[in-house]
Amino acid sequence: MSLNKSGLKNEILQIMKDMRTRTKNADEEFAERLTDAIDNYVKSATIIYEGGLAAPNGPVTGMFNGKLE
């Protein structure tokens, strides 16, 4: 699955709208919901590996060639 930037933006906007309706300090809730949104966004990334690494009977060497989607 590829990264959905507009989905993250919409989720952040919804969190901010919800926070405006709070009568008490909701910093903890805001931080928790924002970190959850970012965590879900990052975990939705797909790594496309195109080559460049080698491990012939030893440590992995070389340059990673790829991208995030």
N, C-alpha and C positions, 0 to 999 in steps of 0.2 A: 504494500500500500504506500502511496506517495504522501508527502507532507501536504497538509491542507491549511495553508496560511489564512485563508478567509474564514475557515471554521474556527481557528484559534482566535482570530480577531473578534468574531461574533461571540464566542464564549467569554472573552475578557470584557466586552461591552456589556454582556448580560450580568456578569459579576458586579461591574461598576454600577449598573442601574439598580441591582438588588441592594447594594450597600447604601445607596442614597435614601432608601426607605427605612433604614435602621434608626432607632431612637437611642440606642446605646452604642458605645464604642465596639466596633466589629472588626478591629484590626486582625485579630487571630483568625476569624472566619475568612476574611479577605485573603490573608496570606495563604491559608490552607487551600482555598478554592483556586487561587492563582497558580500555586505550585502544582496542584493536580492537573490543571489545564495544560501547563507547560510540559509536565511529565508525560501526559497522554500524547501531546503533539510530538515530542521527541521520540517516544516509543513507536510512533506510527511510521517512522522513517524506514525506507528501504535502501540498503547499501548495494550498489551495483559494482561488483568487483570485475575489473577488466584485465587484471594481470599485474605482473611486476614483482611478485614475491617468490622467493625460492627457499626451500629447506631440505637440501639433499643431505640427510644424515647429520644435521646440526641445527644451530639456531636459524630462525627465519631472517633472511636478509633481503635487501632490495627496497624499491620504492613502490608504495601502494598506488596503483592506478585505478581510479574509480570515482564514484560520485554518490551523493545522497539524493534521494527523490522523496 
